[in-house]
């Protein structure tokens, strides 16, 4: 079959170069710690280049031009030109591409460099740097002097490959990309210097029309190749690249093959990956093979219009090399290339080219560096002692604590100071490394994959390096660090590496195909004083252009994945510093919010670097976590990882800021990775039409619970909605904002969203708001002719805007950021905004000069819009306030029931019942959505009633905010106790609860007994416990007794 896609043999008018990749030994696989024989290829060329027939004629013109320019003595011209053409060993590609004028300039430049080196009496200073970049973007030529096996550190040649990366390779797309061929000249640049010329030729790709889709789903390489590549690639090269392409198309990470050239020690490494998957990779690979004293004769980067990049490296050992033989080191290069793909810009590797710094140890240092940045900045006993003395409910005390906390986090350990410690104590961390030492050995001896029979016979360099140093126990290692380091801050940084080692339960660090590094951590190292509720599980994910966390409070838990965006460098540094704390706060809120459902609270955060594509970061984050979720026995795992956790984990991800349109991809990717049993439940918020998701915005799921609190306030105070004035953050372009507009009939006087501020004291025109809400357009699209004479719209990009009152707004962005403090109304419903927008430092701005609050009622729709101190401050001033964890739990209820459908239905049932047919939902789907909406309204109304009753019973002595938290804590504690009790073992009670807890539509379709057979037992226990705890507390209140529970439990088995 492969023969059908191969080009015809080239004509005899061509010369051959490079390699023949006909495999004589098939089935190469870099297994667990194994170095099996590579595929062997004949020592025949694999690329062809037409002979430049006009070379002699061009040479004559060059001699004339060089002579005319007069720099080289006339009697030396012929020898210099002939040597350049015949002895230097430059490929014909160069002469065919360049004009006689350019070539003569290069010959003169080379002659001048020789003269300069001669005058300095040092031919090591003989340096050639010739560059030509096409002004029209068609390509470039770079020629530099180069010693084989060494990375240049001075001059343009030192940055040549990194510039090629940034200018031509990193930003490749199928519509705009460049191919690269580079080779080393055969001869030296002079009789007295060992340096050779390294030539780089970059050309813009020219692809054929979009290829037809093959019946077998594979891409025919000839239909997606650059025309110049097809002209020069031999059939054997195409066969090898075709194989790599097919593997790369079906794999998210890099695919690698090693070829052994018959009769030589040359090894050829071919790497395929999807465009955009990494950056600065080409230049990083040079650092890698130089570390093992290898040099490249030729290198190629080929681009294909189906989005695949293939790099080929032709590697040879340096003469008189003191490194491991290439027969071994090539596999280490292959292994470490996968780490470079994840972190090509690792400063602990790039900055230490000549200091024995191996990629694995450098990558470990980088990961420990990131860990230390988040977990060295702890507050310490002095802060906690001060906190115990001060009163956090006192705004001035709270502000002092908040300022001290911020300064501790910002100033104690910075990323630069931590990096300096790592470098300063290189004998402990070996960064830069000359051999595996101490902390890395401590990590690797636990997580390096166990050797199999083959690798025991032929151990990898990784394995050999590990056993060159005597490993120390945790106690011995800590004692050595403590004795070696006198500075307490340095000691704390190095101790954080040891903490990291001790708490990693599993990692993809040693898996060969990965796109980011992931670590499953035991979270019990977190100080309880700062993180009072212990975590159940924690993932740390590190990529070249992002970092992220996922944390959860129970085994069965769910929450959204949020992309944290940064406006500028300063904002990025703040986000980086606070990422874990924000993640913990969001997950804790989620835990309080999830009190009615089986899943506990969880949350994921992703922080892209400035300029990094958020979607790419999300995809790498997801793929790296899946690496640790797929069981070790899965065929998808090419190399077994050490699993100290020892249990299968099931995570449920949902949409959050910046990820709403990515849930489909994550579910389908999980299925492609082999998660056949749980891909349906891996994400919620999937598209209804394609994957049977239940979108919150379409059906107003989150807004339904918020509305129950708003309507509850109206009922309790006998208010008429049309008379109520309201301020809202989060505009008609968002989920909560748009549905709040569509569901309400109040008099909205101000809306603040990402695009600006819309205000009208007589009430914003509702018809126009509804129009925007249905279109999902921001307030910047509001028709200003619909405003009254006192109304206005200020967009964030505007400056010097004069309001109807005469006030001048200098900057629209600054005005928007503080606009929620300037308006007054009956009701405030935050439906969007950054966490802690109102905190103890600025909450006083929500009251007037007489201390009267701007709002009578607040229903917090947006997560963490208020800090706890700010909420308590407002409630002291008699504001009726319901916090986020109570008000906006409708979305989590919807997502939970979406998960339940995925767990309960087989794949075929799911496709038949949940996925739309011809764009239309099934009757089952519509009825199931109605069941979800009914449960949301029921749970929200029940909690509102419970909080209101308890507040009334205490005659206002306890704030509703506190009651809400205590109610959530009580529900979660009861949930946990019930999960571990034997009440679940009572079959009649279990069935009675399940019949009520599972939506009627699902029970009727599948049958209760079948559902109980299909649902995993941990999930059943969680579902049982959540239903019993919530319905008991909502019915009997937070002051209920054991007698009340006895009566409640007695009725569980009733129909």
N, C-alpha and C positions, 0 to 999 in steps of 0.2 A: 504493500500500500504506500510506503514511503516513497518508492520510486516514482509514483505518480506526481509527486510535488517537487521533484528535483529538476534543476535546469539541465539543459543539454551540455555536454562537454565543451570546453572552450577550444578555440582554434589554435593552430600551431603558431600563430603570430603573437602569442602571449607567453610571458614568462610566469612561473609559479612562485608563490611565497607562502610562508606560514605553515599551516598544518593540514594533514589529512586526518579526519576524525572518525574513520570507520572503526567502530568498536570491535576489538578482538576478545575483550573480556567484559561481559555484560553484567548488569545487576549491581552496579556500585551503589552502596548505601552507607552513609556515615552513621553507623548505629551507635548504641550506647557505649561511649568511650572506646570505640573500635576504630582501628585503621585498617580497613580491608583494601585489597589491591585496587588501584584506579583502573578505569578503562584504558587499554593500551591502544595507541594509534600508530600507524605507519609514519615514518619520517618522510612524509611527502607534503608538498605545499597544499594549502587550503584556500588561499586567496590567489587571484590572478590579476596581473597589472599589464596593460598593453605596453609594449616596448615603445619608448619615445623615439621614433624614427628621425626626428629633426634635431637630435641631441648634438651631433657633430656640427651642423650648420649653426646651431645656437651658440656652441662653444666658440666658434670663430667670431661671431658678433660680440660675444662677451669680451674676448681678447682685445678687439678694437676699442670697445667702450672703456675698458680698464686702462688701456694705454692712453686714450684721449683724456681721461680724467687726471692723469699725471701724478697720482700719489705714489704708486708703486714704480720703482725704476724700470725703464723699458726692458732692460735685459732680464729682469726677474718675472715679467708679466706672464710669459708662456709657461714657466714652471709652476707658478702659483695657480694659474687657471687650470692647467692639466692635473695638478695635485687635487684641487677642489673637485674636479669632475670625475677623476679616475681612482684616486687613492683614499679619499675620505669615506667612501662607501655610502654616499647619500642616495636614497631611493629615487627612481625616475619620476615618481609622483611630484617631487619638488621641482625638477627641471621642466616638467610639462605644465605645471601650474604657474610658474613665475616668468616674468619677462626678462630679457637680457639686461636691461637697465637695473632691475632689482637685484639680479644675481651678481652683477658687477659690484654693486654697493656692498653686498654681503662679503664678497671676496676681499674688497678693500678693508672692510671692518675687521675681518679676521686677521689680515696682514697688520693692521694698526695695533690690534691687541697683542700680537707677537712682539712688535717693537716695544710696546709699553712694558710687557713682562721682561724683555731683555734688559731694558734700562733699570729695572728694579732688581735685576739679578735673581728673580724668583719666578720660575715658570708655573708655580702653583697659582700665581695671580693672573694667569692667562684665562680670561673670561670673555665669552661671547654671549651677547644678549641681543637677538634680532627678533623683532615683532612686526607683524603687519595685520591690522584689523580692518576688514572691509567696511567702508563707510555706509554701505547699503545693507549691512546686516547679513551678507551672504556667507560669511565665515571669517577665518583668521588663520595665520601661520605664526608659530612661535618656534624659534630655534635658540637653544641655550647650551652652554657647556655643562657637562654632567659627568661626575665620577660614578661608575656603576656601583650599585649597592649602598649609596650614601644619599641622604637627603640634603639638598643645598640649604644653607642657612643665611646666605647673603645675596644681595642683588635681585633683579627681577626674576631670575630663574628660581629663587626660593619660593616665590609666590605664584609661579606660573600656573601650576595645576589647580591651586585653590581659586585663582582668577578664572580659569577655564570652567571650573565647577559653577561659580556664581554667575558668569556671563552667558554660558551656553548649555550647561547640563542640568542644573538644579531646577530651573523653571520650565523644563520640557513638558510640552503637551503634544498630542497627536497632530495638532494644526501648526505648531511652531516648535521645531526641535532640530538638533544638529547631531551629525555623526562625527566621530573623532577617530583618527588613526595616528598613532605615534610610534616611532621606532628610534633605535639608537644606531648611530653611524658605526660602520664596521671598523674604520680606521680611527686613529687618534688625531687630534687637531694639530699636533706637531711631533717631531721626532723626540722632543725632550719633555713632552707632557703626556700623561696617561689619560687625560680627559678626552671624552668623545662628545659629539654633538647629539643632543636629543631634539628631534623634530616633531612638532605637533601640527597636524593639518585638520582644521575644523571646517566642515561644509554644511550648509543648510540642506535638510532632507527634502527630497522631491518624491512624493508618494503618488501611486496611481489612484484612480477613482475608488470610492468606498467599495470594499470587496463584497461579493455575494456570500450569504451565510451557507456554510456547508451543512449537509444533512446530519453529519455526526456531531455537530456542535463545535468541532475544532476549527482553528484558523489555519488556512493554507499560508505558509510564510511568504510565498512569492507574491501573494495578493496584497501584502501589507508592508513590503520592503521598499526601501529607497532604491531608486534606479541604479545609482552608482554601486551600491552594495551588491545588487543582483548581477551586475556586469563583472564584478571582481570575485565574488564568493564561489568556491568550487562546490560541486554536489555534496561532497563530504562535510564541508562546513555547514551547508544548509541543513543537512540531516541532523547534525548536532544541535544547531540553533533551533530547528523545528521542535526537537524533543524538549529543550529548555523552555521554549515559548509555551508549549502546551502545559507544562508543569507550572509555569509562572502564572498563566491565566487562571488556573484553578487553585492557586495558593496565594494567600495574602502577603506572606513574607518572601524573602529571597530564596531562590532555588540555585543550588551550586552543583557543579560536576568538576571532577579532576581527571585529566587525561595524561597518561604517561607516553612519552614519545620513544618509540623503539630505537634502540641503539644509542640513546643519549640519556643524560640525567635531567633533561628539560621536562618540566611539568606545566601543563596549561590548565588554568583555572577559569571556568566559564560561569558567570553569575547572571541570572535573570531575575527581574523584578518589575513591578508596575511603576510607571512614571510617577514621580512625585512622592514615592514612598520614603525617600531619604534625601539628604543634602550633603554636599561636600564629601561624598562617598568615594569618588574617583581619586581625589587627592589623599584621602585617609588611607586608602589601600596601599599607596606607595609607602607611607610611614610603616604600615604593617609588615610588608614583605622585606623592607630594609632592616627591620628589627631582627629578622631571622637570617640576615646576611644573604639575601637573594637579590637579584637584579632582573629587570625585565628587558627582553630583546625587543618585543613589540607589545603594544596594547591597543585594543580597539573598543570603542563604545558605539554600538549600533542601536538605532531607534526604529520603532515600527509603529505603523499608524493605528494598531489596535491597543496602543498604550503600554507596550512592553519595551523595556530597556535591557540590552544584553551587553555585559562587559567581558572581554577576554583578556587574560593576562598570560604572557609567555615567560615563565620564570626559570631562572638558572641559578645555580649556587655560585657564590663568589669564589674565585681562585684562592686557595689557602684559607678557606673559611674556618673559623673556630666554632661556628654554631652547629647545631644538630644537623645531620644529613638531610638533604632536601626530601629524601624518601620518607622521612618522618615529619619534617617541619611543614611540608605542604598541607598536611591534614590539620596542623595547628593553625596555619594561615586560614584554612577553610572555616574552622570552628570560630576563630576570632573575627573573621569577616562578618559573621552573623551578629556579633556584638557591635562591631563598627557600624553596621547597617542601622542599629538602634541608636547608637551614640557616636556618630562620626566626628562630632565637634567637641569631644571630651578633652578639656584642658589638661587633665592629668596624663593624657597620652601625647597630645600634640606638643605640649611644652617640654617634653622630656625625651625627645627623639634619640639623643645620644647618651642616655643615662640608664639603659637597661630596664625600661619601663614597659612590661608586657600588657597587652590589651585586657586580659582577664582581670589582672590586679588593678589596672587603671579604671576599669569599669566598676569594680567593687568600690574603689576609692570614691568614684563619682556618686554611686548610690549611697554610700555612707555619708558623704558630704550633704546630699539632699536630706537624708534622714536627720542629720545633726542640725540643719537649718530650721527644721520644724520642732525638734524635740529637745534641743539644748536650751532654747529660750524659755525655760520654765521660770516660774516666779520666785520659788524658794521660800524658806521658812520665815524670813523677815517680812515678806509681803503678807503671808497668811497670819502672822502675829498681829500686824497692823490691821488687817481686815477684821480680826476678832475684836479689836478694840473699838473700831469705828462702827457707825450705824449706817448701813448701806441704804436704808430707807430715807436717810437725810440727804437731800440733793447735794449739798456742799461736800459732805463726807464722800458720797458716791463719786463725785467729780474728781476729788483728790485721788481716790483709789483707781479710778479709770485712767487718770493721767500717769500715775506711777506704773500701772500695768502696761500701758502703751510704751512708756520709756524703757521698761525692763525688756520688753519684746523687741524694741527697735535697736537698742544700743548695747545690750549685753553681748550678743553673738550675732555678727553680721556674716553674710555669705563669704566676704573677703577674709574676715578674721578667722573663720573656720578653715578656709583653704590654706591660710598661712600656717595654721597649727599642723595641718596634715603634711605640708612640705617641711616644716621645721623639725618634725619628729619622724623623718623618713626611715630611721633605723627601726622604728616600731611598725609604722604602716607600710614602709618601703615604698613611699610615693615621693619621688620617683623610685621604682623598684629595680633592683639588680637580681633579685631572686624572690621566690615566694617567701613571705615572712609573716609570722605572728598573726596579726588580725585577719588577713586574707586566708591564711592556712586554717585558722580557727573556723572561719566560715565554710571554706571549701571542703574540709575534712568531713563536714556534716552533709553538705548538699551536692557534692560531686557525685554523679551517678555511679552506682556500684559497677565494678568491672565484671565483664563476662569472660568466658573461657578464651575468646580470641584476644581480647585486650590484655589478659594476663600474659599471653605469649608475646604480645607486641604492644606494650603499654604506650599510651599517648604521651606527648610532651607535657600536657597538663598533669597527668598522673605522675610522671617522673619528677616534675618540678615540685609537686606537693610533698614528695618523699625525700627531698633534699634538705628539709628543715624538720627538726624535731618538734612535733606539735605539742602545744601546752594545754593543760586543762584550763577551764574558765578561771578558776581560782589562781593558778600559776600565772596566767596571762595578765590578770588584773593586778596581781602583786608586782609583776615586772613593770607594767605601765606606771603604777603608783610610785615605785622606787625611781623610775627613770625621769619622771616629770615632776618638777617642783611647783610650777605655776598652776594654780587651782583651775583657772579657766581652760588652760590647755588640757589638764587632766579630765575635765568634764567633757570636752569634745571627744577625746580618745575613748573615754568610758561609753560615750554614746554609740561608738562603733561596736563595742562589746555587747551593749544592750540590743543593738540591731541584730547581731549574730544570734544571740540567745532567743530571740523572739520570732525569727523567721521560721515558719512551719513548712512552707513549700515555695518554690520559685521556678520560673522558667529560664533562669540565668544560663543554664547549661544546655537548653534545648537549641537545636541548630537553626530552626526556621522560626523567627520571631520578629516582631516589628517594634516592640517596646518591652521593657523589663517589668515584670510584675512580682510582687512579694505578698504572700499571705502571712500576716503577722498575728501573733497572739498579743492582744492589746493590753495585757495586765501590767505593762510598764508605765502606763499613764498615771500621773499623780491624782489621787482621789480628790484632793482639795480643789483642783482646777477642773476636773471632769468627774463630778459626783456620781453620775450614773454609769456603771461599768459597761463597756462594750462587749458584745459577743464575738464579733469578728471584724477584721480590718485588712484592707488591701492597699498597698502602695504601688502606683504605676509610674514609671519614669521613662519618658521618651525624649528624643532629641529636641523637640519643639514644644514639649508640654510636661507637666507633672499632674498627678491626680490621686485622689483617695476614694475608697468606698468603705463605709463603715455601717455596721448594723448592730442593733441592741438585742435581737433574738435570732435564733437559728432560722426560723421562718420569718422573713422580714422583707419589706419592699419600700422603695422610695425612688424619687426621680434622680436623673443624672443631669447636673447643671454645668454649663460652660460659663466660667467666670471671665468676662471680657475686661480688658484694660484699655483705657483711653490714651495713656501715655506712659513713659518710663516710670515716673513717680508713682502713678496709680498701679502699675504692674508690680513694683517692689512692695507696695502695701498689700496688694492681693496675695503675693507670694508669701509674705510674712504671716498673713492671717488665714491662709487657705484651710489649714486643718481645723482651726477654731471655728471658722464659718461652717465647715462641713459638720463638725460635731454639733453646733447649735442648730443647724437645719435638721440633722438626724434626730436630735432630742425633741425638737418641735414635731417632727414626723411621728416619733414614738408616742407623744401625747395625743396626736391627732388620730393615730391608728388604733385607738382604744376599742373601737367597735368591730374591728376586723381581725381575721386570724393572724395576719402578718404584723410583726413588730415594726418599729421605725428603722429606716435605713436612708442613706443618701450617698450620692456620688458627686464629686466635684472634679472638674478638669480645668486647669489653668494653662491656656496656650501662651506661648511666648509672643511678644509683640510681632505682629505681621504674620504669624502662623495661621494657616487655614483651620478654622475651628472643626470643620467636618473631618478633616484628616486626623486631627488630634483625637476626636471622638472614636473614629474607626480603629485607630491603634490602641486606644484605651480598652475598647471592647474586646479586641482580638487578644490582647495580652491577658486579660482576666479569664477569657475562655480557655487559654492555655492551662490554667490552674483548675478549671471546673471539669474539664473532660477527664474521665478516669484514666489512670495510668495504663490500663489494658486496652484502651481505645486504639484503633488502627491509626487515628489521626495523629497520635503522639509518636514522633519519630525517635524520641530519646526519652527514656523514663526519667521522671524527676523524683527526688526523694520527698516523700509525703509524710511528714511528722504528725499531721492532723489525722490522717487515717480514715476519714469519712468523706463520702460524697456530699458536696455542697450544692444547694440550689438557690440561685439569686433571682430576684424579681426586680427588673429595672423599669422605670417609668420616665415619661417626658418631663422636662423642667426647662428653665431658661436656656434657650439656644439649641435644644435637642428635640423639639417636638416633631420635626420632619425626619428624624433619623432612626425612629423606633422600628420601622419596617426593615431597614438595612440590617440592624442588629439581630432581629429575629431570623431573617433569612441567612445571615452569616453564621449564626449558631447552627442552623440546620445544615449548611454547607460544611461546617466543621465536624459534623457527626453527632450533634446533640438531638437525635431523632425524638427522644422521649420528652424533652423539655423546651424545644425551640418555640412552641406556641405560647408558653408562659414566661419566656425569658424577658420579654418586654410587653408593656401595656401602652395604650395610646397608639396602637398600630392603625393603619388606614383600614376603614371598614370595608371598602370595596375589594381590596386585594388580599387582606390578611385577617379579616373578621374582627378588627379592633372596635372599641367603643370610644370614639373621640369625645373628650370632655366638652370641647367648645361647641360641637355640633348639637349636643343634647343638653348643654348647660349644666353639667353634673356638679362642678364646684360651686357655681352660682346658686344652684338649688339649695344647698345647705346655708350659704350666706343669707339668702332670702328668708329662710325660716327664722333666723335671728332678727332680721329687720322687721319681718311681719310680727314676730313675737313681741318686740318693743311696741309696735303700733297697737297691738291688742291690749297689752298691759296698761298702756297710758291712754287708751281710747282715742288714738290719733287717726286723722284722715290723711292718707298718703299724699294726695294732691296738694295738701297745705304745707307739706314738709319741704324745707330747703336742704339741699345736700351738696357736699363737696366730694369729689372723687379723684383719686389718683389712679393711673392706669386708664388709657383711653379706649376709643372704639376699635382700635386695631388689635387689641389683646383679647384673650379668652374671657377673663373675669370682667374686664372693662366693658366689652361689647355686650355680654349677656346681662350685666347689671343694668345697662341702658335698656335693653330689650324687655327685661322682666319688670322694670319699675315704671311708676307714673308720677314721681315726685317732681319738685321744682329744683332742678340741678342748676346751681349758680356758678360752679367752676369745675373744670376737668383739666387735670395736669397729666401729660404723658411724655414720651420720649421726644416728641416733635415740638412741644411748646406748651403754652398756657392759654386756655379758652375760658373766658369769664363773662357773665352777664348777670347783674344783680336782680333783674326781673325774671330770671330763669332762661336758660339756654333753650333755643328753639328745639322742641322734642322731635319734630318730624325730620329735621336736618340731622339730629343726633342718631335717630334710628336709621337713616340712610347711610351714614358713615359706619354704624355698627354692622349693618348687613353687608357692606362692602369690605369690612375690616380695614378701614382707612383711619389714619391718625387725625388728631384735631387740626393739624396744619392744612387739611383739605376742607375744613369747614367753610361754607359759603358765608362770607362776612356781611353780605347784604341781609342776612337773617338775624343779625345782632341788633339790640336796641341801641339807643344813643349813648348809653353808658357801658355797653359791652365792648370787649376787645379780644384780639388774638395776638399773642406775642410768640413768634417762632424762635427756636433756640439759636438759629443762625443770624438773627437780626440784631442790630445795634441802634442805640439812640432812638428808641421808639417812644413816642409821646402818647400816654394813656388819656382817656377822656377826662380824668381828674386833673390833668396838667402835669402829672408826674412823668419823668423821663426815665425809661429803662435803658441803662447804658449797655448791658450785655444780656441777650436773650437766654443764653445758657445758664448764667448765674441766677437770673430771675426765675427760671424754671426750677432750679435746684432748691430754692427756698420758698416757692410759691405756696406750699401747703401750710405755711405759718401765717400768711397774710389774710386768709379768708375766714369768714364766720358763717355758720349755718346751724341748723338743728342737728343734722346728721353728717357724719364723716365716714365714708367707706373706702379705705385704701384697697385698690385692686391691682396695684403695681408699685414698683419702687425698690430701691436697694435696701438690704437689711440695715436695721438700726438707723433709719432715716430720722426717727425721733428718739432721742436718748436723753439721759439725765442732764447732759450739758446744754441741750437746746429746748427741752420740753417747756420751759417757762415761756417760750415764745408763743405757745398755744393758749396763753391767758392774757387778758388785757391788763392795763395799769392798775385796775381795781381788783385783780386776781380772779376775774370771771373767765371761765373757759370759753374758747371760741365755739365749741361744739357741746351739745347736750348728750348726744349719743354717738358712740363709735363702735362699728362692727369691723374688726380687722380682717379683711379678706386676703391681703398680701402677707406672705410669710415673713415674720420677724420685722415688720415695719416699725414696731415700737419695741424698745427694750423693756425688760420687766420693771426696772425702776421708773421708767417713764409712764408705764401703765398705772403703777401704784400711785404715782404723783397725781395723775389726772383723776383717779378714783377718789383720792382724798378731797378733791374739789368737786365731788358729787357728779362726775361724768359717769353715765351708764355705759360701761365698756365690756365688750366680749372679745376675747383674744383670739388670735389666729388658729391655735390648735383646736378650738371648739368650733369656730365659725366656718372655716373653709375645708372641712373634712369630707365634703361630698366627692371630691375628685378621688380620694384614696378609697372610698367605698366602691366607686365605679371601677377603679383599677383592680381592686381585690376580687370583685365578681367577674371581671374579665379573665383574671388568672384562674378562677374556679372553673370557668367554662373550658379553658385550655387543658386543665388537669383532668376534667371529667370526660371530655369527648376524645374519641380516637381521632387520629389524623384525618381519616376519611369522613367521619361524622363532622369534624370541625370544618372541613372544606365544604361539606354539603349544607351545613346549618348556619355557620357564621360568616362565610365568605359570600359576597354578593354574586348573583348570577345576572348577567346582562345589565349590570349597573343597578340592580334592585335587590334589597335585602329580603331574606326569607321571612315567613310569618313567625318562625321561631325567634329569629333575631329581633324583630320588632317587639314581640312580647317580652323577650328577655330584657331589652332596654327599658321597657315600662316597669318591669320588676325592680331593676336597678334604681330607677328614679324614685319609686315608691319607698325603697329601703333608705335611700338618702334622706328623703323628707321625714320619714319616721324616726330615724336616728337623730337627726338634727333637732327636731321638735322635742324629742324625749330629753336630750341633754339640756336644751334651753330651759325646759320646765324644771329639770332637776336643779340646775344652777339658780334659777329664780326662786324656787322654793327654799333652798338652803340659805340664800341671802336674806330672804324674808324671815326665816326661822331665827336667824342670828341678829335680826333687826339692823342689818347693815354693818355689823361689827367687823365682818371679814369681807375684803374686796372680792368682787366676782372673779377677778383675775386669779386670785389665790384659790378660790373655790374651784375654778376650772382646773388648775394644776393639781390640786389635791384629788379632785374627781378622777382625772386621768391617771394619776399615780395609783390611786386605790383600784381602779379598773385593771391597770397593768399588773399590779401585785396579785390581785385575785386571779387574773388570767394565768399568771405563772404558777400559783399554788394549784389551781385546778388542772393545769397541764400535767403536773406531777402527782396528782391524786388518783385514787382508784375509782372515782365517780365515772370516769370515762369507760371503765370496764363493765359498768352496768348496761347491758345491751338495750333493754327497753328505754332507759333514759337517753342513751346515746342516739338511738333511732328517733326518739321523740324530738330531740334537739336538732338533729340533722334535717329532719323533715321541715322544721321551721326556719332553720338557718339557710338552707339551700333554696334559691328561688324556685317558685312553683313550676315555672316553665321548664326548668331543667329536670326536676323530679318527674314530671309527667312524661317528658321525652325519653329519659333513660331508665327511670325506675330507681328507687332508693337503694335497694340491695345491690344493684349493679354499680351505682355510684360509690357505695361504701367499699366495694371490691377494687375499684380503680384508684380512688384517692389515696395517696401515700399516708401511712399512719401518722407521721409527725404533723402533716397538714390537717388531718382529721382531728387530732388532739387540739391543735391550735384553733380550728374552727369551732369545735365544741366549747372550748374554754372561753373564747371571745364572746360567743353568743350568751352563754350562761352569765358571765361576769357583767356584761353591759346591761342585759335585761333585768338582772337582779338589782343592780345599783340604781338604774333609772326608775325602777318600780318602787323600791323601798328607801332610796335616798342614801346619802353618805353616812347617815347615823343609824344604819340598819344593824340588826343584831343577828346572832347565830340562830335564834328561834325563827327569825324572818327567813333566813336561808333554808332552814329545815322545811318550812312550809313551801317555799319556792321550789326546792329540789323534789319534793314529793309529787309535784304536778308535772315534772319534766316528761314523764313517760306517757302522758295523756295525749290522745289524738288532737 
